Amino acid sequence: MTKPFILGLTGSIGMGKSAVAAMFQGLGVPVFDADKAVHELQGPGGACLEPIERLFPGTTGPQGVDRQKLGAAVFGNPAALAQLEQVVHPAVAALRHAFLADNAGAPLIVFDIPLLYEKDGWKSVDAVVVVSAPADVQRARVLARQGMSEEKFEKILALQVPDAEKRARADYVLYTGTSLAETRHAVLRLVHTLPQPQK
């Protein structure tokens, strides 16, 4: 049986990773979105609600996790964040395994994982593509987001492996400081240059 080639997709905040993931999907490549999986698990009726409420009382409700309250409970608190990750990460891994089983016949699968290097996700993929853009472009994109501040941006960056290190460790780098058309062409070119799965 053919085993799909698994490409890990990552990049620091504001680098254009979501846009690139959508481009892969547009080419018919199945994409597992780790962030979307987390939202699902923490949304209304999500599998992680009960354990999160036990750990952090008052942070969940009928609409799922109150992201602001949960964020306040764990942001800047490594021990609390580790507790949260012990609940969320195994649940995301289970969804990822199910996704892999559902798409076992695909030649290429993309795992869109924001903290791929930070949490050792790179060990479970065949190759890694890092999405990158110039620092000034990244900053402008992030600060344009609702509720974002310079301080919050700096805190997020401090938790992420630096862009230069990600690029150095990557098998492939996609630059998104260009036009969408150029980025789309680079994604298409990458799909065609990836190794074909072995029978």
C-alpha positions in Angstrom: 0.0 0.0 0.0 1.2 3.5 -0.8 2.1 5.6 2.2 1.4 9.4 1.9 4.3 11.8 2.0 3.7 14.0 5.1 4.8 17.6 4.8 4.9 19.6 8.0 3.9 23.3 7.4 4.9 25.9 9.9 6.0 29.5 10.3 6.0 32.2 12.9 3.0 34.4 13.6 2.0 36.7 10.7 4.2 34.9 8.1 1.2 33.8 5.9 1.0 30.2 6.9 -2.8 30.1 6.7 -2.8 31.5 3.2 -0.3 28.9 2.1 -2.3 26.1 3.8 -5.3 27.3 1.8 -3.2 27.1 -1.4 -2.3 23.5 -0.7 -6.0 22.7 -0.2 -6.8 24.5 -3.5 -4.5 22.0 -5.2 -6.4 19.1 -3.7 -3.9 18.3 -1.0 -5.5 17.2 2.3 -4.5 19.6 5.1 -4.7 18.9 8.8 -5.1 22.2 10.6 -3.8 21.9 14.2 -5.3 25.2 15.2 -8.7 24.3 13.8 -8.5 21.0 15.7 -7.8 22.9 19.0 -10.8 25.2 18.3 -13.0 22.2 17.7 -11.8 20.5 20.9 -12.4 23.7 22.9 -15.6 24.7 21.2 -19.2 23.9 22.3 -19.4 20.3 23.3 -15.6 19.8 22.7 -13.8 16.9 24.2 -11.4 19.1 26.1 -14.0 21.3 27.9 -14.5 19.2 31.0 -10.8 18.6 31.8 -10.0 22.3 31.1 -12.8 23.4 33.5 -11.5 21.1 36.2 -8.0 22.6 35.9 -9.1 26.2 35.3 -12.5 26.7 36.9 -14.7 29.4 35.3 -12.8 29.4 31.9 -15.5 27.5 30.0 -19.2 27.8 29.3 -22.0 26.8 26.8 -20.0 28.4 23.9 -16.9 26.4 24.8 -13.6 27.8 26.2 -13.6 31.5 27.0 -10.3 32.2 25.2 -9.6 35.4 27.1 -10.1 33.9 30.5 -8.1 30.8 29.7 -5.4 33.0 28.1 -5.2 35.1 31.3 -4.9 31.9 33.4 -2.0 30.4 31.4 -0.2 33.3 29.6 3.2 33.9 31.3 2.7 30.9 33.6 4.7 27.9 32.3 3.4 25.4 34.8 -0.3 26.2 33.9 0.5 26.2 30.2 2.1 22.7 30.6 -1.0 21.5 32.4 -3.2 22.8 29.5 -0.9 21.2 26.9 -1.2 17.8 28.7 -5.0 18.0 28.0 -4.9 19.4 24.5 -2.0 17.8 22.8 -3.0 14.1 23.1 -6.5 15.1 21.9 -5.1 16.9 18.8 -2.8 13.9 18.2 -5.9 11.6 18.2 -7.6 13.8 15.6 -4.4 13.9 13.5 -4.2 10.1 13.5 -7.9 9.8 12.4 -7.2 12.4 9.6 -4.2 10.3 8.4 -6.3 7.2 8.4 -9.1 9.0 6.4 -6.6 10.2 3.8 -4.3 7.1 3.7 -4.6 6.9 -0.1 -3.5 10.5 -0.8 0.1 10.9 -2.3 0.7 14.0 -0.2 -0.7 15.2 3.1 0.1 18.5 4.9 0.2 18.9 8.7 -0.3 22.6 9.4 1.3 22.9 12.9 2.2 26.4 14.2 4.5 25.1 16.9 6.1 22.3 14.8 9.6 22.9 16.1 8.7 24.1 19.5 6.8 20.9 20.4 8.8 18.3 18.4 6.1 17.8 15.7 8.9 17.8 13.1 9.8 14.3 14.2 6.5 12.9 12.9 6.7 14.3 9.3 8.8 13.4 6.2 9.8 17.0 5.5 9.2 20.5 6.7 8.3 23.7 4.8 8.7 27.0 6.6 6.7 30.0 5.5 8.6 33.2 6.0 8.4 36.9 5.2 10.6 40.0 6.0 10.3 41.1 9.7 8.7 44.4 8.8 6.0 42.7 6.7 5.4 40.2 9.6 5.1 43.0 12.2 2.7 45.1 10.0 0.5 42.0 9.4 0.3 41.0 13.1 -0.2 44.5 14.5 -3.2 45.0 12.0 -5.0 42.1 13.8 -7.8 43.0 16.2 -6.8 43.1 19.9 -3.0 42.8 19.1 -0.5 45.1 20.8 3.3 45.5 20.5 3.7 43.9 23.9 1.5 40.9 23.1 3.3 40.4 19.7 6.7 40.4 21.5 5.5 37.8 24.1 4.3 35.5 21.3 7.6 35.9 19.4 9.5 35.0 22.6 7.6 31.7 22.8 8.4 30.8 19.1 11.6 29.4 17.6 13.1 32.4 15.7 12.3 32.7 12.0 16.0 32.4 11.0 16.4 29.2 13.0 13.2 27.7 11.5 14.5 28.5 7.9 17.9 27.0 8.7 16.2 23.8 9.9 13.6 23.6 7.1 13.8 21.3 4.1 11.9 23.9 2.1 11.2 27.6 2.6 8.3 29.5 1.0 8.6 33.3 1.0 5.4 35.2 1.3 6.7 38.8 1.2 5.7 38.7 -2.5 2.4 38.7 -4.3 -0.2 36.0 -3.7 0.2 34.9 -7.3 3.9 34.4 -6.8 3.4 32.5 -3.6 0.7 30.3 -5.2 3.2 29.5 -8.0 5.9 28.6 -5.4 3.4 26.2 -3.7 2.5 24.6 -7.0 6.2 24.2 -7.8 6.9 22.6 -4.4 4.1 20.1 -4.8 5.6 18.9 -8.0 9.2 18.7 -6.6 8.3 16.7 -3.5 9.4 13.0 -3.6 6.7 10.6 -4.7 5.5 8.1 -2.1 6.9 4.6 -2.2 4.7 1.6 -2.9 
